[in-house]
Amino acid sequence: MGNTSSMLTQYDIEEVQQHCNKAFSQQEIVSLYERFCQLDRNGGGFVSAEEFLSVPEFAVNPLSQRLLRMVDGLNFKEFVAFLSAFSPRATLLQKIEYGNGKVTFNDMLDVLHDLTGQFISESQRKQVLTQVLDEAGYTKESLLVLSDFVKILGSSGLKMEVEVPVD
């Protein structure tokens, strides 16, 4: 599985499926492997951040620069695990666990800026984020861990589902 020129065995497929908590079917894993091989232009068994940018859906994502720091140099198993965080079959907990485990006010503000761009001002972003945190019982100074973040998402009614194209 380390060499992209080799074919996946049934064992490889099942191992990858376990690694991504069955977020993808066996056929989807085969399709992802084909896509991985296309992205791995030098055949070294790893996909670089620059190679990821050749995926149009990824390149236009407002969070792509932030995500690139997480994906540089992924092997196939890590590639599938990364994509599984965007699968509608992944639980909210699985999606959140892909991060580093702690979130600050400024982290959330940065992401909100990436998502909204120039559509709202910095002061409006701060006000919205402060209100969401306040309603969930947190302050700007709170260092959120996974359980806190899940609580805030649950209380805000937000859903984290993004379709991942496998073909």
Secondary structure, DSSP 4 states (H G I P E B T S, - for coil): --STTSPPPHHHHHHHHHHTTT-S-HHHHHHHHHHHHHH-TT-SS-B-HHHHTTSHHHHT-TTHHHHHHHHTTB-HHHHHHHHHTT-TTS-HHHHHHTS-SEE-HHHHHHHHHHHHTTSS-HHHHHHHHHHHHHHTT--TT--EEHHHHHHHHHHHT----------
